[in-house]
Amino acid sequence: MSRREQGSGMNRRKFLKLGLVGTTSTVLATRVLADAAMAYAQERPEAFTFPAPVYRTLGRTGMKVCIVGFGAMLTPEPEVMRIAFEHGVNYVNTSRKYMSGKNEEIVGRALKGLRDKVYVATKIQTEVNTKEAIMRDVEASLKALQTDYIDVIQLDANADPKRIFRPEPREAFETLKRQGKVRFFGAAVHKDPAGVVNALADDRTRFFDTVLVAYNFKSDPAVGKAIARAAQTGMGVVAMKTQAGGYAVSALGSLSPHQAALKWALEDPHVALAVPGMRDLTELRHDIAVMGLPLTAADRRTLAAYGAAVEARFCRLCGSCEGGCPRGVEIGTVNRALMYAEGYREPALAAATYRELPRTASASTCLDCAGCVARCAKGLDIAANMQRAHRIFG
C-alpha cells in the first residue's frame, strides 16, 4: 500500500526499523542482516504474530492461493517478499514494466529456494503487441525472474481494452504455453472494468483463466456484478487498487481506512485474492493482519468517511467520460497517473504511467481547448484535473 510511507528507497537499517520484530531470522537473506534483526528484536520485545493463511481457489486454474497476495510493484527489498512467502503468502504479482524491469529482478531474488511454494503472475508491457515482440518480452521476464515458467502471464489492457481480444497476443500466449513457459492466461484491467470483465465473461472461448481488475469500495456496483459473472464462468478474479487511491486524509486523524478497504474487497466471495502493494514490513504486517477478519460496522463507518473525503478527486476509471472528449484524451489514464502522484505519492510511477500516453491523448491536448465538454458521471472536475496533470507532468 504505497500511500503509508513516502519514498521507495530503503537501506538495511530502515528496513529493520520498519517492523522486522517477530520474523524468524532464518528467512533473511544474509547472516549479517539476521544478526541485526535479532539485536533490534531485543530492543523491542513485542512481536507480531502472523495470522494463519486463508486460501481460496483461483477459478479454473485450481491454484489454492492466499487471499492476501503480494503486490510487488513498489517493493524495493526482496527480503520483504521472502518473509511474506515464508508465512503463507503464495501469490506475487509483478510486471515487465514495473521499475523498468527491475521489479521482476527483485521478485526473482525473493523466489530463490522458494519457487515451488509461490505462484508468479507477471504482465507483458502495454506497448508490446506483435507475436514476436510478446515472445521476446516473456523471455525477458523469465530471465529476470530466474525461473523456467510463469504461472499466470497477463495481457495488460489498460491502454486499450480491445487489446485482449486481438489474435496476435493470444497466438503468442498459446505458443508459450505449448513450450511450457507459461501455465495460465490472465487479463489486467483498469479502464472500464465492468465493460471489459463482462466481455471476458461473454467470451465463449474461455481463453483467459484469470482477470486482474481494479475493485474497491468506491467501485460502481456494476463492477461487482461483472466480477460475479466472470467467477461463475470459472475465471479466477484478482482484485487490485483495493485502497481507492490510498490518499492521505487529515479528516480521519490517525484512523487508517486501508485495512477496512482490503477487508471490503475480500468480503466478496467471487474475489479469490487481492494483491495490495506492500513496500516494507510495516505494510506487509498491516495487510496480512486482515486475513480471516470480517468487515465490521466500524470498518464501514471508516470507509464512509474516507470515501466522502476523496469523492472530489478519486476517479473510478469507468471510461465513460472519454466518449465525450472530441480530441480523444485518455482521461482515465491521466487521472490514474494523478492518483499515483497524489494518492500513492509515487512520482516516478506517476510519470511513467503518464508517459505511456501518446501526446495527442495526454493532458497537453487540452491546453488550447475552449472548454471541456467531457463530463464525469461522479462529478469530478475533468478540466481542473487535466490542467493539474499538465502542470505536474508537462
N, C-alpha and C positions, 0 to 999 in steps of 0.2 A: 504494500500500500504506500505508494510513493509520496503521499501527502504528509506523512508524520515526521520525516527527518529531511531537512534541506541538504542538497548536495549529494552527489553519488560517490565521492572519494572517501576511502576509509582505510586508515592504517591499522596495523595489528592491535595497537593499544586501544584505539577507539572501538575496534571490532569486539574486543573483550568487554569493554565498558558498556556495550550495548546489549548486555543480557546473557552472558555465557553461563552464569551460575546455574547449576543443576544439570548441565550437559556433561555426559561422560567424556573424559579426555581421550578415550580410545578412538573416537570418531574424528579427531582433529588431524590435520594434515601433517604436522611435524611435532617432534618431541618438545622442541622449544616452546611452541605455541601451547601445547598441553600443560607444560610446567607453569607457564604464565597464567593459564586458566585456573589451575589449582591454587596458585598464590592469590589470585583475585577472589576465588571462592572462599578463602579463609577470611578475607576482609568483609565479605557479605555472606553470612552463613545461610540466609534464607534461600530456598531453592524452588525452582519452577518444576512442577511435575507435568510432564507431557501426558495429555489425555489418551485413553485407548483409541486407536484409529477406528473410524467408522467407514465402511466400504459400501459402494453401490456398483451395479453393473453398468458399464458404458455401452448401452444399446447392444446391437448385434455383434459388436466386437467380442463380447463375452469377457472383456477385461474387468476384473474387480479392482476398482480404483478408490483411493481415499477421497472422501468428499471434499476435503480441502487439499487441492493440488498446489503445485508451486509455480507461480507466475514469475519467470526468471528475467523479464525484460530489463529490469533496472538493478539486478543483483551483481555487485562488483566482486564478491568474495565467494569462491566455491565452497568454503567451509560452512557457510550458512546453509547451502543446499544439502551438503553431506549430513549435517545434523538433522535436517528435516527427513532425509531419506532413511537415516538410522532409526527414526522414531515413527515410521509407518507411512510417511508421505511417499506415494509411489507413482506420481504422475508429474512431469515437468513440461511446461510449455515455453518454447523459445521461438526464434525466427532467424532466418538468414540475415534479415536486415537489422536486427537489434544490435546496437553498438557497432554497426558496420561489420557484422560477422563475429565480433569479439565475444558476444554473449554466448554463442554456441561453443566457443572455445572454453569459456568459464564452465558451462554446463558439462562439457567433456571432461574437464579436470575433476568436477564434483562426482562424476559417474565412475571413476576408476575403482575397480573392485566391487562395484555395486550395480553394474549394468543389468544383471539378471533380476534385480529387485525393483527396477524403476521403468515405467513406460515413458517413452520420449516422444513428444509431439513438437514438430517444427513447421515453419511456413516458408514457402518459396517467396522470392521478392515480388513486389507488386508489379514492377515493370517487366518481368520475365514472362514471355508469352509463347514463344515457339517451342516445339517439342525438344529440339536440340539444346536450346538455352535452359529449359527446365531440367533436362537431364544433367547438364553441367552444374546447375545450381544445387541440385540434390547431392551430386558427388562432392561438391564443396562442403555441404552440410555434414555429410558422412565423415569427411576428413577432419573437420573442426570438432565434431562431437566424439571423434575417436571410437567410432562404432561401425559395425558392418551392416546395420539395418536401423530403420526408423519405424517406430510403432505406428505413428499417425503422421502422414505427410499432408499438410494443409495448403489449400489454394486460397490465398489472401484476396478476397473480392471487395476490399474496401474502396478501391478507386472506381471499380465498375462491377456492380452486382451481376451483370450479364456474363461476366467472365467465367463463372462457374459452369456455364452450360456450353462453352466453346469446345470444339473437338480436340484441339491440339493438347491442352493440359491433360485432358482425360487419356489421350493416347500415351502421353509421356508417363503418367502415373501407372497405367496398366503395364507398360513395358518394365517399369521399375519394380512392380510387384512380381512379374514373372521372373525377374532377375534375383528376387529375394532381398531387395534393398529397402522395400517398404512393405508394411503389412496391411494398413488400412488407409482409407482416403477421408480427408476432412475438408470442410469449407469454413472459412473465417469471415464473419460478417459484422460490420459496424453499421453501414448505411442501410436504411430501410429494412431493419431486422425482421419486422413482421412479414413484409412482402417477400423477402428472399427466403426466409425459413418456410413459409407456406409453399413457395415454388419448389423447394427441396422436398417437402413432404409430398407434393404432387408428382414428383419425378418418378415415373414408373420403372426406370432403370435401376433405381436404388443405388446409384453409383457411389454417393457419398455415405460413409458409415457414421461420421460424426459431424457436428456443427458447433463451432466456437462462436458464441453470439453475445453481443452486448446486452446485459439484462440486469436490471436493478429496480429498486422500489419506486423509482420515478418513471419506469418504462410504461408505455401505453399498454392497457390490458390486452390489446391485440397481439402484442409480442408473446405474452404468456399463453394465449390460445394457440398461436403458431407453434410454440415450443411443445405444447401438449400434442398437437397433431404430428409433429416430427417424431416425437418419442414413441407415439403409437405405431408408427411405421417401422420402428426398430432403430432409428437413429439415436446415437448417443449424444446427449446435449451437455456442452461445457459452457458454463457462464463466465463471462469476463466483464470488466468495467462494472463490477458489482457495487462500487463505492460512490456511484453517481458524481464523479468528478473529484471526490476527496478534497473539497475546498475547506480551507480554514475558516471557521465560523465563530466569531467572537461572541455571538449571542448565546452560544451553548456553554460558555465558560470552559471548565475543564472536562466537561462531558464529551465523550467521543461517540460519534454515530457509527463508526466503522465496523465494530463487531455486530451491532444491530443490523447494519446493511448486509453483511455477509450472511447472518442467520436468515434474513428475509429471503435471499436468493436460494439458500439451501432448504427452506421450508417447502419449496416447490418440488413435489415428488418426481416431476419429469426432468429435473436437473440432476445429472449424475454427479457432477462435481463443479466447483468453482475454482478459478485459478487467480486468486488475488496476487498482486505484485508484492514481493517481500524483499526489501533491500538489505535488511540486517536481522539480527537475532531478536531484537525488540519486536519488530513487525512479525516475524515468524511466530513468536510466542503469543502475541496478541491475536493472530488469526487462528492458530491451531487450537486455541483455548475454546473456540465456539463449538467444536465437534460434540455432537450428542446433546447440545443445549437447545431448548425450544425458544421460539420468538415470543417474548413476554409483552404484556401490556406496556411496561416501562420502555421496552425497545421501540414499540410502535409510537409512543409519545416522543421519544428522541428523534425518530425518523421524521415524524411530522414537523418537528421544529427545524430540523436540518433542511428538509425539503422546502419549507417556506422560505428559509434564509437564502437558498440557492436558486429559487424559482426564476429570478430575473436573469440568470446567467447560464443555467445548465441547459445544454442542447440535447434533445432526445435522439438526434441523428436519424429522425424518421425520413428525411429527404423530401418531404412534401413541399417545402419552400422553394426547392431548386427549379421546379417546373414553372415558377412564376418569374424567374430571372431571365430576361431576354438575352443576356450575354453569356449564359451558361456557367456562371461562377459556381464552383463546388462548395456551397455554403457550409454543408455538413462537415467536410474535411477541414475547412478553415476554422470552424468552431471547435473541432476536435483538437487542432493544434493549440487554440487558445486554452482549452481545458488542460492540456499538458503543461502549458506555461503557467497558468494561474491557479489551477487546482493541484496538479501533481507537483508543481514547482520544479519542473524539469526542462529548462530552456533548450538544452541540446536536442532532446526528444521532440520538443515542440517545433524547433526549427527544421529538423529533419523531416517531420511529417508535412510541414508546410512546403518544403522544397520538392516534395513528390508531385505537387500540382504543377501543371504547365502554367506559364504566366497568364495565359488567356483565361484560365479558370481560377486564378488567385484573386485576392482582395485588391490587388493593384488595378484590376479591370474596373473597379468601382469608382476610381478617383474622379473621372470626368463624367460620371453618370449624373444626370439632372436630378434624379430622385429614385430611391429604391422602391420598386414595385413588388418585390418578393415579400411574402407575409408568412410569419411563423404561427402555426396553429396554437402554440402555447404562449404567444405574446412576446417572444424575445425581440429586442430591437436589432434587427439584422444589419441595418445601415451602421449603427454605432459599433457593432461587433466587427464589421468589415474594416471600418476606419481604425479601430484599435489594433486589429491584426496587421494592418499595413504599417502602423507605427512600430509595432514590435518586430515584425519580420522583414519589413522593407519591400 
